[in-house]
Amino acid sequence: MPHATPEPSTDLVTVAEAARTLRVTERCLRGWIADGTVPAYRIGEKAIRIKRCDLQVLLQPVAAR
């Protein structure tokens, strides 16, 4: 049976991958996870994953002055 390609909404990345994508430190990203700014999902006891589509929500255009 062939493997299904994950839907973009369920494409999960690690904290390290997400931090690199956003060009912030893992510590900064973990703070955003802790305060609820970034939704994250625990897999097992230690692994934390973030949906790639949730990272796009953080990217906001800067308003012109």
N, C-alpha and C positions, 0 to 999 in steps of 0.2 A: 504494500500500500504506500503510495507516495506521500511525502511530508507536505503538509499545507504551509504555504508562506504566511507568516504572521501578518495580521492586518496592521496598518500604521498605528492605529490607536493602542495596540497591544505590544508594540515594539519597545522592549524594555532595555535600558542602559544602566550601567553601574554609576555610582556617585562619581568615581574618577572620570569616566567617559563624559558624563554630563558636565562636570566642572571644566573639562578641556573644551567642550563644545561652547560653553558660555564664556570661557576665558576668565574664570574666577577660581579661587582656591577651593579645595574640598572643604575646608573649614567654613568658608563663607556659605557654600551650598548646604552643608549640614545645618548651619544656623537657619537658613531659609526653610529647610525641611522641618526643623524643630518648631519654628514660629508659624508654620502652616502656609507660608508663601508658595512653597513648592510641594505638591502632593507626592508622596513616595509610598512604596509598598515593601513590606518586610517579607522575605522568602526564607523560611526556616528561622533559626535563632539569630543569625548575624547578617545575612545578606540583605541589602537594601537596593531596590531598583526604582527607576523613575521612567515613566512613559515618555518617549521622545516627543510626542505631541504636546505634553505638558510643558516642555522647555520652550516651545514656540510662543506660549502665552507670555513668558517673561520678556520677550523681545518687543519693546515698544519704541516707536519712532520718537526722536527728539524733536520737540516743537521749535520752529524757527522763531527767532526773536526779532 
